[in-house]
Amino acid sequence: MVTLRGVQQGEPFKEPEFYDALLRIWLGPSPADWKLKDALLGKAG
């Protein structure tokens, strides 16, 4: 499930494979955007 400031956005993911792929895109070893990855993980930029 995706939340924004504690509010659920849309429906929870039903397929674990889709969720895993989504996480890899933003949080994996080669993210689509390093600054966003750091922000999502709470790292100082």
Distance bins in CASP14 RR format, pairs under 12 A and 6 or more apart:
PFRMAT RR
TARGET T0000
AUTHOR 0000-0000-0000
RMODE 2
METHOD distances of the structure
MODEL  1
1 7 0 0 0 0 0 1 0 0 0 0 0
1 8 1 0 1 0 0 0 0 0 0 0 0
1 9 0 0 0 0 1 0 0 0 0 0 0
1 10 1 0 0 1 0 0 0 0 0 0 0
1 11 1 0 0 1 0 0 0 0 0 0 0
1 12 1 0 1 0 0 0 0 0 0 0 0
1 13 1 0 0 1 0 0 0 0 0 0 0
1 14 0 0 0 0 0 1 0 0 0 0 0
1 19 0 0 0 0 1 0 0 0 0 0 0
1 22 0 0 0 0 0 1 0 0 0 0 0
2 8 1 0 0 1 0 0 0 0 0 0 0
2 9 1 0 1 0 0 0 0 0 0 0 0
2 10 1 0 0 1 0 0 0 0 0 0 0
2 11 0 0 0 0 1 0 0 0 0 0 0
2 12 0 0 0 0 1 0 0 0 0 0 0
2 13 0 0 0 0 1 0 0 0 0 0 0
2 18 0 0 0 0 0 1 0 0 0 0 0
2 19 0 0 0 0 1 0 0 0 0 0 0
2 22 0 0 0 0 1 0 0 0 0 0 0
2 23 0 0 0 0 0 1 0 0 0 0 0
2 26 0 0 0 0 0 1 0 0 0 0 0
2 40 0 0 0 0 0 1 0 0 0 0 0
3 9 1 0 0 1 0 0 0 0 0 0 0
3 10 0 0 0 0 1 0 0 0 0 0 0
3 12 0 0 0 0 0 1 0 0 0 0 0
4 10 0 0 0 0 0 1 0 0 0 0 0
4 40 0 0 0 0 0 1 0 0 0 0 0
11 18 0 0 0 0 0 1 0 0 0 0 0
12 18 0 0 0 0 0 1 0 0 0 0 0
12 19 0 0 0 0 1 0 0 0 0 0 0
13 19 1 0 1 0 0 0 0 0 0 0 0
13 20 0 0 0 0 1 0 0 0 0 0 0
13 21 0 0 0 0 0 1 0 0 0 0 0
13 22 1 0 0 1 0 0 0 0 0 0 0
13 23 0 0 0 0 0 1 0 0 0 0 0
15 21 0 0 0 0 1 0 0 0 0 0 0
15 22 0 0 0 0 0 1 0 0 0 0 0
16 22 0 0 0 0 0 1 0 0 0 0 0
16 23 0 0 0 0 0 1 0 0 0 0 0
17 23 0 0 0 0 0 1 0 0 0 0 0
17 24 0 0 0 0 0 1 0 0 0 0 0
18 24 0 0 0 0 0 1 0 0 0 0 0
18 25 0 0 0 0 0 1 0 0 0 0 0
19 25 0 0 0 0 0 1 0 0 0 0 0
19 26 0 0 0 0 0 1 0 0 0 0 0
19 27 0 0 0 0 0 1 0 0 0 0 0
20 26 0 0 0 0 0 1 0 0 0 0 0
20 27 0 0 0 0 0 1 0 0 0 0 0
20 28 0 0 0 0 0 1 0 0 0 0 0
21 27 0 0 0 0 0 1 0 0 0 0 0
21 28 0 0 0 0 0 1 0 0 0 0 0
21 32 0 0 0 0 0 1 0 0 0 0 0
22 28 0 0 0 0 0 1 0 0 0 0 0
22 31 0 0 0 0 0 1 0 0 0 0 0
22 32 0 0 0 0 0 1 0 0 0 0 0
22 40 0 0 0 0 0 1 0 0 0 0 0
23 29 0 0 0 0 0 1 0 0 0 0 0
23 31 0 0 0 0 1 0 0 0 0 0 0
23 32 0 0 0 0 0 1 0 0 0 0 0
23 37 0 0 0 0 0 1 0 0 0 0 0
23 40 0 0 0 0 1 0 0 0 0 0 0
23 41 0 0 0 0 0 1 0 0 0 0 0
24 30 0 0 0 0 1 0 0 0 0 0 0
24 31 0 0 0 0 1 0 0 0 0 0 0
24 32 0 0 0 0 1 0 0 0 0 0 0
24 37 0 0 0 0 0 1 0 0 0 0 0
25 31 1 0 0 1 0 0 0 0 0 0 0
25 32 1 0 1 0 0 0 0 0 0 0 0
25 33 0 0 0 0 1 0 0 0 0 0 0
25 36 0 0 0 0 0 1 0 0 0 0 0
25 37 0 0 0 0 1 0 0 0 0 0 0
25 40 0 0 0 0 0 1 0 0 0 0 0
26 32 1 0 0 1 0 0 0 0 0 0 0
26 33 1 0 0 1 0 0 0 0 0 0 0
26 34 0 0 0 0 0 1 0 0 0 0 0
26 35 0 0 0 0 0 1 0 0 0 0 0
26 36 1 0 0 1 0 0 0 0 0 0 0
26 37 1 0 0 1 0 0 0 0 0 0 0
26 38 0 0 0 0 0 1 0 0 0 0 0
26 39 0 0 0 0 0 1 0 0 0 0 0
26 40 1 0 0 1 0 0 0 0 0 0 0
26 41 0 0 0 0 1 0 0 0 0 0 0
27 33 0 0 0 0 0 1 0 0 0 0 0
27 34 0 0 0 0 0 1 0 0 0 0 0
27 36 0 0 0 0 1 0 0 0 0 0 0
27 37 1 0 1 0 0 0 0 0 0 0 0
27 38 0 0 0 0 0 1 0 0 0 0 0
27 39 0 0 0 0 0 1 0 0 0 0 0
27 40 1 0 0 1 0 0 0 0 0 0 0
27 41 1 0 0 1 0 0 0 0 0 0 0
27 42 0 0 0 0 0 1 0 0 0 0 0
27 43 0 0 0 0 0 1 0 0 0 0 0
28 34 0 0 0 0 0 1 0 0 0 0 0
28 36 0 0 0 0 0 1 0 0 0 0 0
28 37 1 0 0 1 0 0 0 0 0 0 0
28 40 0 0 0 0 0 1 0 0 0 0 0
28 41 0 0 0 0 0 1 0 0 0 0 0
29 37 0 0 0 0 1 0 0 0 0 0 0
30 37 0 0 0 0 1 0 0 0 0 0 0
31 37 1 0 1 0 0 0 0 0 0 0 0
31 38 0 0 0 0 1 0 0 0 0 0 0
31 39 0 0 0 0 0 1 0 0 0 0 0
31 40 0 0 0 0 1 0 0 0 0 0 0
31 41 0 0 0 0 0 1 0 0 0 0 0
32 40 0 0 0 0 0 1 0 0 0 0 0
33 39 0 0 0 0 1 0 0 0 0 0 0
33 40 0 0 0 0 1 0 0 0 0 0 0
34 40 0 0 0 0 0 1 0 0 0 0 0
34 41 0 0 0 0 0 1 0 0 0 0 0
34 43 0 0 0 0 1 0 0 0 0 0 0
34 45 0 0 0 0 1 0 0 0 0 0 0
35 41 0 0 0 0 0 1 0 0 0 0 0
35 42 0 0 0 0 0 1 0 0 0 0 0
35 43 0 0 0 0 1 0 0 0 0 0 0
35 44 0 0 0 0 0 1 0 0 0 0 0
35 45 1 0 0 1 0 0 0 0 0 0 0
36 42 0 0 0 0 0 1 0 0 0 0 0
36 43 0 0 0 0 0 1 0 0 0 0 0
36 45 0 0 0 0 0 1 0 0 0 0 0
37 43 0 0 0 0 1 0 0 0 0 0 0
37 45 0 0 0 0 0 1 0 0 0 0 0
38 44 1 0 0 1 0 0 0 0 0 0 0
38 45 1 0 1 0 0 0 0 0 0 0 0
39 45 1 0 0 1 0 0 0 0 0 0 0
END
